[in-house]
Amino acid sequence: MVKNQNKQPVFSIFLLIQKLIKHTESVMHKKLYMGVFDSMLVKYGAVMVGYAVLGLPVFGPGSA
């Protein structure tokens, strides 16, 4: 009776699942960093655009 015959497919499936989990973690980390960067950019970018829009009539050219 051969017992070692079924270990190769199980091991290859295990390696594929490990690669899939590693790739999923990588994608999720990149999504987290991009989400943080995007939210900071939107929040502070919108504030700067708002200041510029409201400040141009007061401090812009031809306001004096």
N, C-alpha and C positions, 0 to 999 in steps of 0.2 A: 504494500500500500504506500503510495507516494503522498506525503503531506505537504511538501514544499511547492506543489504545483499551483496552488491558488494564491500564493503570497504576491506574485508579481503584478497581477491586475489590481489587487487591493492597494499595493504600494504606489502604483502609478496613479490611481484615482486619488489617493491621499495627497500625492505631490501636486496634482492638478487643483485640488481643493485648496491647498496651502497657497498656491500661486494666485488663485482667484481671491482669496481672503486678503492677501498682501496687496493686490491691485485695488481691491475695493477700499481698503484703508487708505491707500495713497490718494485715490480719487476723493474720498471724503475729507482728508486733510486739505487738499487743494481747494475744495469747495468751501471749507471753513475759512481759509485765509483769503480767498477771493471775496467771500461774503463780508468779512470784516473790513477789508480794504474798500469794497464797494459802498458799504454803509457809511464809512468815514468820509469817503469822497462825496457821496450824495449829501450827507449832513453838512459838512463844512463848506463844500462847494456851493451849495444852495445859499448858505449864509453869506458867503462872499459875493455871490451874484446879487443877492438882495441888497447888501450894503452898497454895491456899485450902482444899482438901479436907483436906489433912493438918494444916494449921495451925488450923483451926476448933476441934478438940477441945482444943487447948492454949491458944490465945489468944482463943477465942470467948466469947460470953456464958455465964455460969454455969460458967466453968472455975476460978474462984478458990476 
